[in-house]
């Protein structure tokens, strides 16, 4: 497993380079898709790099090249040989441009049958960590709100029984916690204990997140 030119092009945000590769008519589409799914030593593919470093134009061009909704969705949610799928990586990295473009259906479909669904289906979720779980780890609450608005469940728990509010509390993500607490099941998250019988408030206190402590006590 090694880097290929697309890994480098997307990592360096070199639009000219990846545009040349993806538009090369001498390379079959199937070969391009295989290249987009080739793993480096860390198990990540160029698709991971698109979701971490890319923008909406990059995502649109890649989907146009795929031309098939099911194959594209399968590849961006694939967690084989790696902890996070490309979609989860984008949520964890806080790549708002790419996630918004994907979730809001701003990716131009080749035809009506290939329009992407508003909720990207996640398969083979590892350790209970969904895309929304990873989004709660980063500072910007925009992706969290976007995923919740598109019916992603806030009830995910990891292998230690920690819910999304546990995550926000221990990471000091006050704005994320506020979004979660506004949901219908927000109070349920506040009261839940993990496998060690620790609540989100306990985590906020442990990690000395004073703003989170005040927020959770007032809720």
N, C-alpha and C positions, 0 to 999 in steps of 0.2 A: 504494500500500500504506500503510495507516494503522492506528492502534489502533482497536479497537471496544470497546463497553462491557464485553465479557467479558475482554479484555486487562486492563482496569483493575480489574475486580472480583476477578480471580484474583491480580493483582499486589498489591492492597491486602488480600488475604485477607478480603474482605467477603462472608461466607457468605450473609447476608440478600439482598444484591444479586444474586449469581449464581444463588441459589436461585429468586428471583423470575423471572429471565430464563429459566432452563431449564424451569421449570414452567408458563410462560405458554402456555395452551392455544390462544391466538389465533395463536401462531407455529408453523408446521409444523415437524415434526422435521427434515426435510431442510434447512430454513432455519437451524435451530439448529446443525446439523452443519457447514453452510457457514460459519457465523459462527465456530465453533470452529477452523476451518481457514484463516481469513483471516490473511494475513501482515502484520506491521508493517514498518517500514523496514529492520529487521534481518533480516527473513525469518522471524521467529518468530510462531507462532500462539498463541491462548489455550491450546491443549493443551500447548505448551512451558511456559507459565506455571503450569499445573496441576502439571506434574511438577517444576517448580522451587520453587514456593511453596505448593502445595496439600497436602491431607492425604487420608487414606484415605476419609473420608466424601465428599469432593469427587469423588474418582475413581470411587467406587461409583455416585454419582448420574449422573455423565456416562455411564458404561457402560450403566446402566439406560436412559438416554435413547436411546443408540445402538441397543440391542436386537439388534445384529448383530455377532458376534465378528470376522468377517473384515474388515469395514469398519473397526472400531475398531482392530484390530491394524495394518492398513495405515496408518491415520492416525497412530498413535503411533510408528511406525517409519519414517515418511516423511522422507527427507533431501533431497528436491528443493528447490532454491533456498536451502538452508541447510546449514551444516556438520554440525550435530547434529540427530538426531531428538528428539522430546519424551522418549522413553524414555532416550536417551543423556544428555539434559540432566538428567533426574532422577538418573541414576547419577553424573554429574559433580558435581551440586550436593549429593550426599549426602542426598537426601530419602528417608531410610530408611523412613518410614511408607508412602509411596506405592509404593515399589519392593517392599517386603515384601508389601503388600496385593495387588499385581499378581502377583508370582511365586508366592506361596503359595496363590493361588486363593481369596482372601478376598473377591473381587468377586462379588456375587450375580448369577448368570446368569438371564436371563428364563426359560430352560428348559434342559434337559439338553444340548441340541445346541449351546448357546452358552457352555458352560463354557470358560474360557480355558485354554490349555496352560500347563504349568509353565515352559516355555522360550519366551520371546517371540521369534519368528523375526525376525532382522535382515536387511534387504535393502538393496542398493546402499550398502554400507559404504564410506565415503570414507576414502582414505589408510590403510586397514587398521585404523582406529580404531573398535573395537567398544564396546558398552556397558561391558564389563568393563575395557577399556583406560581408558576415562574414569573408571570407579570407582577404579582404581588411582592416579589423580591426587589424590584427596581423602583426608583424614586418617583417617576412620572406616573400619575394615576390614570392617564389618558387611555392606555391600552386596557387597563382593568375595567374602566367604565365602558369602553367599546365592546369588550367581550361579554360583559354582563348584559348590556343592551341587546346583544344578539344571542341571548338565551344560554350562555355558558353557565354551568352550575357553580355556585359558590360553596358547595358542600364537599369539595374535594379534600382528602386527607392523605398525608404521606405515611410512610411505613411506621412512623412513630406516633401516629394518631394526631398529628398537628394539623389544624385546619388553616384556612387562609388568614384568619385574624391572628393566629399564633405567629404566622410568617411575618405579617406586617408589624406586629408588636416587637418581635425580637430584632427585626431589621430597622426599626425606627421609622417606618413609613406611615406618618400621620395621615397624609392625604388619602393614601390607599385604605387605611383603617376607616376613615370617615365614609368613603364610598361603600365599603362593606357593611358598615353599621346602618346605613340608610336603606338597605335591602330588607325585604320582608323577613328573611331568615337571619338578619344581622344579630339579633339578641341571642338566638340559638348559638351562634358562633362564639359570642362573648362568654356564655356559660359553660361551653364544652371543655372537657379536660382531655389531655393527650394520654398516652399509655402510662405516663409517669404521674398522672393525676394533677397536671399543671395546666392552669388556665392561661389565656392570652395576657391577662393582667399580671400573672406571675412572671411571664416572659418579659414583659415591659419593665417590671421592677428589677429582675435579674440583670438585664442589660442596661439598666440605668437610663431608660428612655422616658424622661420626665414628661414630655408632651403627651406621649402615649398613655402614661399612667393617669394624667389628668383627664384625658379624653375618655378612657375606659371607666374611670370612676364616676364620671358625670353622666354616662350613658345609662 
